[in-house]
Amino acid sequence: MIIMKWEVVREFQLREILNYAFLLLFLCQSGFPQDNSIVVQVDATDKGKPLKHVWQYFGYDECNYTTTPEAVDLAQTVVDMNQERVYLRSHFLLNNGDGKAALKWGSTNVYQENQQGEPIYSWQIMDDIMDTVVGAGALPLVEIGFMPRDLSSRPEPYRNSDIYRLDGGCFYAPKDYNKWADLIRVWAQHSKQRYPDVEQTWLWELWNEPNIGYFHGTLEEYIKLFDHTEYALHEVLPKAILGGPHTAGVGGDYLRNFLTHCAKGINSITGEKGTRLDYIGFHAKGGVRLSDGHVQMNLGNQLRQHRDGFSIVGGFMEFKTTPIIIGEADPDGCAACPSSRFPERGYRNVSAYAAYEVAMMKHTLDLAEQENVNLQGIVTWAWMFDGQPWFDGFRSLATNGVHKPVLNGFKMLGMLQGNRIPLYSSGAAGLDAILDGQLRNRADIDGFATGTPYKAQVVLWNYHDNLVESSPANIKLEIKYPDHKARKARIVHYRVDELHSNAYDVWLKMGSPQDPTPSQIQALKEAGHLEALEPIRFIPIVGGRLNLSFKLPRFAVSLIEVEWITP
């Protein structure tokens, strides 16, 4: 006998218990046969609550890739496929160099000094980058970093020794904090003059992952840098939204100590208590490896980092309602590591990447609700790598202008409208089991749903941490309809799996060409579109319920759109 102390059960946990109780009742009353099928029940009679769109944030290391033709097309794609404003984030915006993109490197030459130590500003490359972002209809999540050569406290050698090391002089604290603050003022003023809505709509952050090799300095030096940056930026743009510290994970006590300073520490500029902090950023990665000859992912590990970050933020009364942006949230930590060299990254070309991302978004929304924090965005650190081999396994949304399966998963998320409504799946692993690492032993066949007065949308996935073949799941989907006047529904079923919305599969069947013909490229681009599983069909509604049955393969994602048809 299990005895529960109901006074300590959180609202979220209680709701989960009630949800499963409701599902058991539904199973008893349902007309579905009691077999091994996965039963999914959606209640479209429930008005639900607004769905937070948190997935329209993307990032990449190489800021100079922003202006290449493929990146311009991709930026337009992600803007067009989302209903909310898209944000783009990149590294190296203040670096010195040749202005050309290279793997894990970029430069703009914004700041240099003459022989007298006086600043020389050049905005051409920076303007091209920002013009491209806003020209596509997106907004910058401006990463303030890294250190210009002439401001670095250790300027030489300035550039990384290779793409897998963070040892360049660009990752050091400034030799002069006042000159750094002046740079921020000039940058803010230039942006204000060039982009009228910069103060109201752009997001800003200081640095990237200062708790690891991206910053060769102490926490105290980062805090000092943040105080100077915050003071200078808000001196020019009082309403600008500035966040930090964008740690790798929570960084042990790094995030907590930074928040402690912002809440009640002594500001190094004003000498007063605390430093303004408009949003809180941290990063989280899952982890991939080869295990018994197959790729093994780790969704639970990533979600545990999300939970830990939320818990730390929730522990500060000063930041209970402060927005949180998970500035990088990915299955692993090296976007520029191709699967041709690191075979454990092989997930990046296949539909498992899409299933992971869609599942991660839903479970992170649930975690934020459970921890009672204000989650604003989740940045997917994946974009494109210009001039690289076809499907070389970089962590990217597209390859040579062709959309990969993961991008089609994001297209599904971008299509969601209305309020989030209840969905219960008998195949769901459950948040607690996922956090406990149980997706190594079982699948998570789950989803979430949205509703408007005229439509319901259901996203379902079949995810497992182990990338091995498995039999498809038999799905029995029932949607409870909110208006008995309708007699039928229009069904559109989109699918990402091995055979649908999957240019990689088509490329393999072509023989994996690295120099595809124009007709092959056109076929690959067509295969990269989001594809319907079947023709549009109309299904009768009986007794206020709509019933659908279909197979959901392992690592597949489905989006079922149901439009109610009234006489």
C-alpha positions, 0 to 999 in steps of 0.5 A, a space after each residue: 500500500 502506497 501512502 502519499 502526503 497530499 500536502 506536499 504533492 506539487 500542483 504539477 505532480 497532482 495534475 499528472 496523477 489525475 491525467 493518468 487516472 483520466 486515461 484509465 477511465 477513458 480506456 475503460 469507456 473507449 471503443 478501442 480494442 484493448 490490445 498493445 496499441 498506444 492510446 492517445 486521447 485529446 480533449 478539444 473541449 478544453 479551452 486550454 491555456 496559451 501555448 508558449 512558442 519557445 523554439 524560434 531561436 537559433 544560433 551558430 558560431 560563425 557570424 560571417 556565415 550570416 550573409 552567405 546566400 544559403 544562410 540568407 535563404 535559411 533565415 527567410 525559411 525560419 522566419 516564414 515557418 514561425 508565427 512568433 518573431 525569430 531570434 538569431 544568435 552567433 559568436 565572434 561579433 567583436 573579433 578581429 580577423 579577415 572577415 571570413 567565416 571558418 569553422 568555429 571562427 568569425 570576425 568583424 574588425 569593429 574595434 582597433 586602436 591606433 599607435 596612440 591607443 585611440 579607438 578606430 571603429 569600423 561597422 561595415 561587416 557588423 552592419 552587413 550581418 545585422 542588416 541581413 538578420 533584420 532584413 529577413 524579418 528576424 531579430 538579433 540575440 546580440 552576443 557581446 563578445 569576444 574581446 577585440 585584439 587591441 583590448 585583450 589582456 593577452 592579445 597574442 596568439 589571438 586566434 584559436 590554434 584549431 577548431 577544437 581548442 579555445 586558447 586564443 587571446 579573444 577569450 581574455 578579459 579586457 586590459 582596460 574596462 573603461 575602454 570596453 565600456 566605451 566600445 559598448 556605448 558606441 556600439 549601442 549608439 550606432 545600433 540605435 541610429 541604424 535600427 529604430 526598434 533596437 531598444 524595444 525588440 533586440 535581445 543582448 547578452 554578455 559573452 558565451 559560457 564564461 565558466 569554461 574556455 570561452 573566458 580565461 578569467 575568474 567569476 569576479 572578472 566576468 562580474 566586473 565585465 557585466 557591471 561595466 557592460 550593463 551600465 554602458 548599454 543602458 546608458 544609451 539604451 535604457 530599455 534594452 534587454 540584457 542577460 547573462 551569464 549564458 554558462 555551460 550548464 549551470 557551471 557548478 555554483 557559477 550561475 548561482 553566484 552570478 545571480 547572487 551578485 545581481 540580486 544583492 552584491 556590490 555593483 563595481 560601477 555604482 557601488 550600490 546593491 545589485 546589478 540590473 539583469 533583464 533575463 537569465 541565460 544558461 546552456 544545456 547539452 545532452 550527450 551522445 556516444 557509441 554504445 554496442 555499435 549504435 548511437 546512444 543519445 541522452 535526452 534525460 541528461 539535457 532535461 536534468 540540466 534544464 531542471 537544475 537551471 530552473 531550480 536555481 533561478 526559482 530559488 531567488 525571490 528577486 528573479 521569480 518572474 525574470 525571463 529565462 532563455 536557454 541560450 544553447 539546448 542541444 543533443 551534444 556540444 560540438 556543432 562543428 564536429 562532423 559525423 564523418 570524423 565523429 561517428 556518434 554524431 550520426 544522428 544529425 542527418 536522420 529523423 531521430 534528431 527531429 524527434 529528440 528536439 520536438 520531445 525536448 521542447 515539450 518536456 522543457 515546457 512542462 519542467 518550466 511549469 513544474 518549477 514555476 519559472 518564466 521560460 521565454 526561449 530555447 536556442 537551438 545551436 544549429 544553422 548551416 556550414 557553407 561550402 562543406 560536403 553534403 550531409 557531412 553530419 555537422 549539427 545543422 538545419 540544412 546542408 548545401 541549401 537542402 533542408 534536413 529532417 530536423 528542420 521539418 520537425 521545427 516547421 511542425 512546431 512553428 505551425 502550432 496555433 491556439 491554446 495548448 489543450 490536454 493530451 494523454 498517451 498510454 505510451 508516454 514515458 513520463 517526465 520523472 522517468 525521462 529525468 531518471 534516464 529510463 529512455 535507454 530502456 523504453 520509448 517515449 511515445 508522447 505528444 502535445 496538442 493545441 486547439 482553436 475554435 475551428 481546428 485541433 493540432 496534435 504532434 506525436 513522436 516515437 523517441 528512444 535514446 538508442 538509435 536502433 531499429 524497432 517495430 512501429 507503434 500502433 497509434 489509436 488517436 481519439 479527439 473529443 470534439 467541442 461542437 456537436 454540430 460538426 459531422 466530419 473533419 478534414 484531416 491533414 497528416 504531416 510526417 517526418 520519418 525515414 521515408 518522409 520529409 527526409 532528403 537524407 534518405 533520398 540522397 543515400 538512394 542516389 548513391 550519396 553523391 558529393 557532386 549531385 547534378 542539377 536534377 538531383 539537387 532539385 529532387 533533394 530540395 523537394 524531398 526536404 519539404 515537409 511532406 504529408 503522410 497521406 492525401 487529405 481526407 475527411 472522416 466522420 465524427 461519431 458521438 462527438 469523437 473523432 477516431 484515427 488509427 495509424 503506425 508511428 515508426 521509431 524516431 518518427 514525428 507526426 503532426 495531425 491537423 483536424 479542421 471541423 466541418 459544420 453543415 
